[in-house]
Amino acid sequence: MDRWPRSLVALVGLVVMVGGVALEGCASTPAGAVGAAAPSLVAIDATPTLSAPTIPSPTAAGIPTPTPEPNPISSPAASSSASAPAASPAPGATPKLNPPPIAGPFEMDLYRKGDFVTEKMPIWCAPAAMQTMINVMSPGADTTRATQKLLHRIARRLGPAPDKGSEPEGEARTLTSLGYGHYRVIAVPTRAAAFKAAATAIRMTGRPVALLVWRGAHNWVVSGFRSTADPAMTDSFKVTHLWIEDVWYPRISSIWGESRPPDSLVPVGLMPEDYLPWRRPTGRYPGKDGKFVLIIPEAG
């Protein structure tokens, strides 16, 4: 099925915004709520504080521990339940680059068949994205509702949002606290800058990225990219495509149209349809408003 024409989607979206219907994705707060109890939130938190809540152990909670050196090329079949390796790397550990730096055009995709998890509840895009990202970083795949619910609870504790979901900082802190390297939230002025940051982070860490699409209402996982040059070789490159996992799939949004299936290769020229500057109806976010927001891993 083709994606809905954007002219029709825009018209439907306008009707939804005027009518005050709840947005889809992570957001559950009615549109048009700007100015109602508007929080002033500092969006960018490079060093999350994790001491307040008690974080369950990943092993005890059933969440798999990370793979020391994720392989961006391999595609083994994933099981329905995850198995934890005997040892985990220190958070933020830098894996050996795989493949080694090469000259010329470059591409890599960390996704393996079975890693994808759809959101089990309409407002659980954040935990579904984290669950998919954890599967990408782990030798098996846990697609259970119980794990997704647990990730939702942890992210809410670490970064609660006004709409009963979690802020991007809650996602970054959850992944960091569970041992999947150090993740942080960044907001940049252009899409091109966001794509370069995502590609560089994936290349240098071997870990996936999350984009805050639909003006911040929804999460997409980015598992890979194509570029004009290897980010490990030079900063002078352009990203041409992204491999995307949209956890709204297989639903169809009344605002944004049909979701793409897991591991879709999307030309960056199509990204303005979904990846728009941050603007939330729940209030003002001085560090994010008008910028392109993403959650990236950092090399140790």
C-alpha positions as CSV (number, residue, x, y, z in Angstrom):
1,M,0.0,0.0,0.0
2,D,1.4,3.4,-0.9
3,R,1.8,6.0,1.8
4,W,-1.1,8.5,1.9
5,P,-0.6,11.7,-0.2
6,R,0.9,14.4,1.9
7,S,-1.7,16.9,0.8
8,L,-4.4,14.7,2.3
9,V,-2.4,14.0,5.4
10,A,-1.9,17.7,5.9
11,L,-5.6,18.4,5.6
12,V,-6.5,15.6,8.1
13,G,-3.8,16.9,10.4
14,L,-5.3,20.4,10.3
15,V,-8.7,19.0,11.2
16,V,-7.2,17.0,14.0
17,M,-5.3,20.0,15.4
18,V,-8.4,22.2,15.2
19,G,-10.6,19.6,16.8
20,G,-8.2,19.0,19.7
21,V,-7.9,15.2,19.1
22,A,-5.1,13.4,20.8
23,L,-1.9,13.1,18.7
24,E,-0.6,9.7,17.8
25,G,2.8,8.2,18.6
26,C,4.0,8.8,22.1
27,A,1.8,11.8,22.7
28,S,-1.5,11.4,24.6
29,T,-2.2,15.0,25.4
30,P,-4.8,16.7,23.3
31,A,-3.5,19.0,20.6
32,G,-4.0,22.7,21.2
33,A,-3.0,22.5,24.8
34,V,-0.1,25.0,24.3
35,G,0.0,27.4,27.2
36,A,-2.0,25.2,29.5
37,A,0.3,24.5,32.5
38,A,3.2,25.0,30.1
39,P,6.4,23.7,31.7
40,S,9.8,25.3,31.1
41,L,12.0,22.3,30.4
42,V,15.7,22.3,29.9
43,A,15.9,19.8,27.2
44,I,19.6,19.0,26.8
45,D,21.1,17.1,29.6
46,A,24.5,15.7,28.7
47,T,25.1,14.2,32.1
48,P,21.9,12.6,33.4
49,T,21.6,12.2,37.2
50,L,20.6,8.6,37.9
51,S,20.6,8.5,41.7
52,A,17.0,9.4,42.5
53,P,15.1,6.2,41.4
54,T,16.0,2.7,42.0
55,I,16.9,1.0,38.7
56,P,16.1,-2.7,38.4
57,S,18.9,-4.9,37.3
58,P,18.8,-5.7,33.6
59,T,19.3,-9.4,34.2
60,A,16.7,-9.6,37.0
61,A,14.2,-7.6,34.9
62,G,14.6,-9.9,31.9
63,I,16.3,-7.2,29.8
64,P,19.4,-8.6,27.9
65,T,22.8,-7.3,28.6
66,P,24.6,-5.6,25.7
67,T,26.9,-7.3,23.2
68,P,30.5,-6.2,23.6
69,E,31.1,-5.7,19.8
70,P,27.9,-5.4,17.8
71,N,28.3,-6.5,14.2
72,P,26.7,-4.0,11.8
73,I,26.7,-6.5,8.9
74,S,25.6,-9.8,10.2
75,S,22.0,-11.0,10.0
76,P,21.4,-14.0,12.2
77,A,17.9,-15.1,13.0
78,A,16.6,-13.7,16.2
79,S,14.8,-15.7,18.9
80,S,11.6,-14.7,20.6
81,S,13.3,-14.4,24.0
82,A,16.7,-12.8,24.8
83,S,19.6,-14.6,26.3
84,A,22.2,-12.6,28.2
85,P,26.0,-13.1,27.5
86,A,28.2,-13.9,30.4
87,A,30.0,-10.6,30.5
88,S,29.0,-7.0,29.6
89,P,31.3,-4.1,28.6
90,A,31.7,-1.1,30.8
91,P,29.1,1.6,29.8
92,G,30.4,3.8,27.1
93,A,33.0,1.2,25.9
94,T,34.1,1.9,22.4
95,P,33.9,-1.2,20.1
96,K,36.4,-2.0,17.5
97,L,35.2,-0.4,14.2
98,N,33.4,-3.0,12.1
99,P,34.1,-2.8,9.2
100,P,37.5,-1.0,9.5
101,P,37.7,2.5,8.0
102,I,37.4,2.5,4.2
103,A,37.7,5.1,1.5
104,G,34.8,6.0,-0.7
105,P,31.0,5.7,-0.3
106,F,30.0,3.9,2.9
107,E,27.0,2.1,4.3
108,M,26.2,0.0,7.4
109,D,23.1,-1.4,9.0
110,L,23.0,-2.9,12.5
111,Y,19.5,-4.3,12.2
112,R,18.9,-8.1,12.2
113,K,15.6,-9.7,11.3
114,G,13.5,-10.0,14.4
115,D,14.9,-7.0,16.3
116,F,11.9,-4.9,15.7
117,V,9.2,-4.4,18.4
118,T,6.0,-2.5,17.7
119,E,4.6,-0.4,20.5
120,K,2.2,-2.5,22.6
121,M,0.2,0.6,23.7
122,P,-0.4,3.8,21.6
123,I,1.7,5.9,24.0
124,W,4.6,3.5,24.3
125,C,6.7,4.5,21.3
126,A,9.6,5.4,23.7
127,P,9.9,2.0,25.3
128,A,9.2,0.3,22.0
129,A,12.1,2.2,20.5
130,M,14.3,1.4,23.4
131,Q,13.3,-2.3,23.2
132,T,14.2,-2.4,19.5
133,M,17.5,-0.6,20.2
134,I,18.3,-3.1,23.0
135,N,17.5,-6.0,20.6
136,V,19.9,-4.5,18.0
137,M,22.6,-4.3,20.7
138,S,22.0,-7.8,22.0
139,P,22.5,-11.4,20.7
140,G,18.8,-12.2,20.9
141,A,15.5,-10.4,20.7
142,D,13.0,-9.8,23.5
143,T,9.7,-8.7,22.0
144,T,7.6,-9.2,25.1
145,R,5.0,-6.7,26.4
146,A,6.4,-7.2,30.0
147,T,9.8,-5.8,29.0
148,Q,8.3,-2.9,27.1
149,K,6.1,-2.0,30.1
150,L,9.2,-2.2,32.4
151,L,11.1,0.1,30.1
152,H,8.2,2.5,30.1
153,R,8.2,2.6,33.9
154,I,11.9,3.2,34.1
155,A,11.9,6.0,31.5
156,R,8.9,7.6,33.3
157,R,10.9,7.6,36.5
158,L,14.0,9.1,34.9
159,G,12.3,11.6,32.6
160,P,8.5,11.9,33.0
161,A,6.6,13.8,30.3
162,P,3.3,15.7,30.9
163,D,1.5,13.4,28.5
164,K,2.0,10.2,30.6
165,G,4.9,9.2,28.4
166,S,8.6,10.0,28.9
167,E,10.9,12.7,27.7
168,P,13.8,11.9,25.4
169,E,16.1,12.4,28.4
170,G,14.3,9.5,30.2
171,E,15.1,7.2,27.2
172,A,18.7,8.3,27.2
173,R,19.0,7.7,31.0
174,T,17.3,4.4,30.8
175,L,19.6,3.0,28.1
176,T,22.6,4.4,30.0
177,S,21.6,3.0,33.4
178,L,20.9,-0.4,31.9
179,G,24.5,-0.7,30.5
180,Y,24.1,0.1,26.8
181,G,26.7,2.7,26.7
182,H,26.2,6.4,27.4
183,Y,23.3,7.9,25.5
184,R,22.4,11.6,25.4
185,V,19.9,14.0,23.9
186,I,21.0,16.6,21.3
187,A,19.1,19.3,19.4
188,V,20.6,20.7,16.3
189,P,19.4,23.5,13.9
190,T,19.2,21.5,10.7
191,R,18.2,18.0,9.4
192,A,21.6,17.6,7.7
193,A,23.4,18.2,11.0
194,A,21.1,15.7,12.7
195,F,21.8,13.1,10.0
196,K,25.5,13.6,10.3
197,A,25.4,13.3,14.0
198,A,23.3,10.1,13.8
199,A,25.6,8.5,11.2
200,T,28.8,9.4,13.1
201,A,27.4,8.0,16.4
202,I,26.3,4.8,14.7
203,R,29.6,4.4,13.0
204,M,31.8,5.2,16.0
205,T,29.9,3.2,18.6
206,G,28.2,0.4,16.7
207,R,24.9,1.3,18.5
208,P,21.6,2.6,17.1
209,V,20.1,6.1,17.4
210,A,16.6,7.4,18.0
211,L,15.0,10.3,16.1
212,L,12.2,12.4,17.6
213,V,9.9,12.7,14.6
214,W,6.4,14.1,14.2
215,R,7.5,17.3,16.0
216,G,8.7,15.3,19.0
217,A,5.6,13.2,19.4
218,H,7.1,9.9,18.2
219,N,10.3,7.8,18.1
220,W,12.0,6.3,15.1
221,V,15.0,4.0,15.5
222,V,17.9,4.6,13.1
223,S,19.9,1.4,12.7
224,G,22.0,2.4,9.8
225,F,22.9,4.8,7.0
226,R,24.4,5.4,3.6
227,S,26.8,8.2,3.1
228,T,29.2,9.7,0.5
229,A,32.2,8.8,2.7
230,D,33.0,6.9,5.8
231,P,32.4,9.0,9.0
232,A,35.4,7.1,10.5
233,M,37.6,8.6,7.8
234,T,36.4,12.2,7.4
235,D,33.9,14.8,8.6
236,S,33.3,15.8,5.0
237,F,30.5,13.5,4.1
238,K,26.7,13.7,3.4
239,V,24.2,11.2,4.5
240,T,22.0,10.0,1.6
241,H,19.8,7.4,3.2
242,L,18.8,6.1,6.7
243,W,17.6,2.6,7.7
244,I,14.5,3.2,9.9
245,E,12.5,1.2,12.3
246,D,9.1,3.0,12.9
247,V,7.6,1.4,16.1
248,W,4.1,2.7,15.1
249,Y,4.2,0.0,12.3
250,P,1.9,-1.6,11.2
251,R,-0.6,1.1,12.2
252,I,-1.7,3.9,9.9
253,S,-1.7,7.4,11.4
254,S,-4.6,9.7,10.6
255,I,-2.1,12.5,10.7
256,W,1.1,11.1,9.3
257,G,-0.1,8.3,7.0
258,E,1.1,4.8,6.7
259,S,4.1,3.6,8.7
260,R,7.1,2.0,6.9
261,P,8.0,-1.6,7.7
262,P,11.0,-2.4,9.8
263,D,14.5,-1.8,8.3
264,S,13.2,0.5,5.6
265,L,15.8,2.3,3.6
266,V,14.6,5.9,3.5
267,P,16.2,8.6,1.3
268,V,16.9,11.7,3.3
269,G,14.9,13.7,0.7
270,L,11.8,12.1,2.1
271,M,12.6,12.8,5.8
272,P,10.9,16.3,5.9
273,E,7.6,14.5,5.7
274,D,8.1,13.2,9.2
275,Y,11.2,14.6,10.8
276,L,10.2,18.2,11.6
277,P,11.4,20.7,14.2
278,W,10.4,20.0,17.7
279,R,7.1,21.6,18.8
280,R,4.9,20.1,21.5
281,P,1.4,21.1,22.5
282,T,2.2,20.4,26.2
283,G,4.4,23.4,26.7
284,R,7.6,25.2,25.8
285,Y,10.9,23.5,25.6
286,P,13.6,26.2,25.3
287,G,16.4,23.7,24.5
288,K,14.4,21.9,21.8
289,D,11.8,24.1,20.3
290,G,12.4,24.7,16.6
291,K,15.3,22.2,16.5
292,F,15.8,18.6,15.3
293,V,16.1,16.3,18.3
294,L,17.7,12.9,18.5
295,I,19.1,10.5,21.0
296,I,22.7,9.3,20.3
297,P,25.2,7.0,21.8
298,E,28.6,8.3,22.7
299,A,32.0,6.5,22.4
300,G,33.7,6.0,25.7
